[in-house]
Amino acid sequence: MTQRLLVIEDEPTLSRLLSYNLTSEGYEVVVAEHGQTGFDTAMQQDFDLILLDLMLPGMNGFEIMSKLRGEGIKTPIIILTAKNAEQEVVEGLKSGADDYITKPFGVAELLARVAAVLRRSNGQEEREPAAAASDEAQISLGALTVYPEKYEVTLNGEQITLRPKEFEVLLYLARKPGVVMTRDDLMNAVWGFDYIGGQRTVDVHVSSLRKKLELDPGSVHIDSIRGVGYKLVVNKKKSVHH
Ligand code: CA
């Protein structure tokens, strides 16, 4: 089924560029070049995604978002923001945007972000019940216990505080202890196929995870396999004598 996108952008060059590239990619695109028209269109028709400029005549992007959210319209929104406008991004995400694209942007980035937001919003309804039905209460590996549903980890019974992505990396490794996972495996599993960022992200998370787990190096640690990836190593029998 063709996915319908609404582009609300008053700069004709940009709206044409967006429309052209998104149509070529197979999306059906409706363009509104005025804030009020954009809001009305979003209210009257169904869309899978809205690309929203912030500075618009008639009604600005923030108003459009808060009015749409106020009306219960949950269509995912990607805001188009100016470069170096961190405050705009923060405000936009707070007002209900799902993601943002900084102008000027490349076509590849645009298409990747659109696809990612669509995938997330389509996947949500299917994924939630599946996760709830899962009875994988805990994974015990020697001194390490991972609680997938609670996002908790204990080492020798003591809870370790991990950031969400660190936790997800650990969980992924813990599901197949002793098996080498490539950086690509980890990227795709934790950040998603369309994550725009380097594999360095994986290394940074593994390195901080390692610091937190090296509370007890004799029990659990993460090995680097040079040029390949990582594996979780569990020493079931802890040696007491040295
Ligand atoms: Ca504008």
Residues whose N, C-alpha, C, O or C-beta is under 5 A from the ligand:
A	BS01	CA	D10 E11 D53 M55 L56
